[in-house]
């Protein structure tokens, strides 16, 4: 942080330290919440909450601090002890399957991280087709205005 001209004390608490030790500690903490693990359903999480409503294990999985296999087996151990649990694709295990599925797709899809040149992505010529861009703007603005009006009328 000093290289960026920022004092560590101004940054607030370090909520999600990196590394294998921290990742495995987080995994262990989450797996102890057996009721939460068994009831986890992705559509019921809150993506805009200040406190995480998921495991926050994604960065640890992404950077190899926690193995996807370790995560899989830990979830399976919780499921074996609790026969009543959510099922894929919305379950915690289902979310791991989706993550791995997209890693496999990305590994065999050219330009997976881009629209242009990506064979599985719809090619929309936003920059070159003013009609499409204007239609998108009109729909977006109209939708936004409708939402704002409905909220104002409800309040």
Wavefront OBJ file of the C-alpha trace (Angstrom):
o trace
v 0.000 0.000 0.000
v 2.912 2.315 0.702
v 3.946 2.030 -2.970
v 0.508 3.408 -3.867
v 0.880 6.284 -1.427
v -1.697 4.846 0.967
v -1.277 4.333 4.697
v -2.423 0.873 5.877
v -4.238 2.416 8.837
v -6.530 4.318 6.435
v -7.700 1.148 4.709
v -9.877 -0.301 7.426
v -9.852 -3.906 8.618
v -8.500 -6.664 6.396
v -11.653 -8.781 6.075
v -10.415 -11.441 3.656
v -6.686 -12.134 4.019
v -5.176 -14.255 1.285
v -3.329 -17.553 1.390
v -3.926 -21.249 1.881
v -4.084 -21.090 5.677
v -6.784 -18.405 5.597
v -8.694 -20.179 2.807
v -8.736 -23.499 4.642
v -9.744 -21.750 7.873
v -12.659 -20.075 6.031
v -13.672 -23.421 4.474
v -13.598 -25.095 7.886
v -15.643 -22.263 9.444
v -18.268 -22.483 6.700
v -18.516 -26.292 6.862
v -19.215 -26.079 10.606
v -22.389 -24.161 9.712
v -24.019 -27.419 8.628
v -27.563 -26.046 8.625
v -26.466 -23.133 6.412
v -24.580 -25.466 4.033
v -27.593 -27.767 3.740
v -30.058 -24.938 3.123
v -27.837 -22.926 0.764
v -29.677 -21.991 -2.439
v -28.057 -19.533 -4.833
v -31.177 -17.588 -5.809
v -31.756 -16.851 -2.127
v -28.387 -15.179 -1.534
v -28.090 -11.404 -1.292
v -25.562 -10.064 -3.828
v -25.811 -6.462 -2.636
v -25.539 -6.979 1.115
v -22.624 -5.509 3.067
v -22.054 -8.811 4.851
v -21.401 -11.757 2.522
v -24.287 -14.184 2.071
v -22.075 -16.813 0.439
v -18.893 -18.610 1.534
v -16.529 -15.993 0.042
v -14.376 -18.937 -1.013
v -14.269 -17.943 -4.702
v -10.985 -16.020 -4.517
v -9.372 -18.834 -2.526
v -10.523 -21.362 -5.143
v -9.560 -19.126 -8.063
v -6.006 -18.542 -6.825
v -5.466 -22.172 -5.787
v -5.391 -21.524 -2.031
v -8.225 -24.029 -1.589
v -8.604 -27.025 -3.862
v -11.961 -27.531 -5.599
v -11.607 -31.212 -4.619
v -11.180 -30.330 -0.950
v -14.233 -28.070 -1.129
v -16.234 -30.816 -2.886
v -15.342 -33.488 -0.312
v -16.008 -31.169 2.635
v -19.482 -30.332 1.304
v -20.141 -34.035 0.641
v -19.165 -34.826 4.250
v -21.736 -32.314 5.511
v -24.354 -33.757 3.133
v -23.644 -37.334 4.323
v -24.392 -36.275 7.892
v -27.546 -34.386 6.879
v -29.673 -36.184 4.318
v -32.025 -33.209 3.896
v -30.164 -30.613 1.798
v -30.615 -28.520 -1.327
v -29.735 -30.054 -4.679
v -27.729 -28.840 -7.675
v -27.812 -26.531 -9.500
v -28.741 -24.107 -6.685
v -27.010 -25.946 -3.827
v -23.503 -25.144 -2.651
v -22.260 -28.225 -4.482
v -24.166 -27.136 -7.591
v -22.410 -23.768 -7.481
v -19.063 -25.562 -7.434
v -20.172 -27.649 -10.438
v -21.128 -24.474 -12.351
v -17.771 -22.897 -11.496
v -15.878 -25.910 -12.783
v -18.134 -26.177 -15.839
v -17.276 -22.618 -16.871
v -13.560 -23.212 -16.307
v -13.757 -26.173 -18.694
v -15.739 -24.184 -21.280
v -13.271 -21.297 -20.987
v -10.346 -23.647 -21.575
v -11.682 -24.749 -24.973
v -13.414 -21.550 -26.148
v -11.291 -19.018 -28.009
v -11.681 -15.473 -26.663
v -13.925 -16.676 -23.822
v -13.256 -13.434 -21.960
v -14.446 -11.277 -24.869
v -17.550 -10.913 -26.999
v -15.720 -10.377 -30.254
v -14.306 -13.569 -31.676
v -16.003 -15.711 -29.035
v -17.885 -18.469 -30.892
v -20.376 -19.038 -28.043
v -21.217 -15.349 -27.588
v -23.864 -13.509 -29.571
v -22.110 -10.943 -31.727
v -23.875 -7.586 -31.448
v -22.276 -4.761 -33.386
v -22.980 -2.103 -30.752
v -20.292 0.253 -32.009
v -21.212 0.011 -35.669
v -24.989 -0.218 -35.590
v -26.565 2.995 -34.319
v -30.068 1.498 -34.653
v -29.247 -1.320 -32.184
v -27.483 1.025 -29.788
v -30.336 3.528 -29.818
v -32.902 0.734 -29.339
v -30.933 -0.515 -26.328
v -30.715 3.002 -24.884
v -34.446 3.582 -25.390
v -35.441 0.307 -23.751
v -33.025 0.880 -20.856
v -34.173 4.437 -20.230
v -37.856 3.514 -20.528
v -37.374 0.579 -18.146
v -35.494 2.785 -15.673
v -38.210 5.461 -15.781
v -40.948 2.851 -15.232
v -39.105 1.503 -12.185
v -38.627 4.980 -10.742
v -42.279 5.899 -11.299
v -43.536 2.657 -9.736
v -41.334 3.159 -6.675
v -42.458 6.750 -6.317
v -46.123 5.779 -6.570
v -45.689 2.939 -4.081
v -43.820 5.038 -1.498
l 1 2 3 4 5 6 7 8 9 10 11 12 13 14 15 16 17 18 19 20 21 22 23 24 25 26 27 28 29 30 31 32 33 34 35 36 37 38 39 40 41 42 43 44 45 46 47 48 49 50 51 52 53 54 55 56 57 58 59 60 61 62 63 64 65 66 67 68 69 70 71 72 73 74 75 76 77 78 79 80 81 82 83 84 85 86 87 88 89 90 91 92 93 94 95 96 97 98 99 100 101 102 103 104 105 106 107 108 109 110 111 112 113 114 115 116 117 118 119 120 121 122 123 124 125 126 127 128 129 130 131 132 133 134 135 136 137 138 139 140 141 142 143 144 145 146 147 148 149 150 151 152 153 154 155
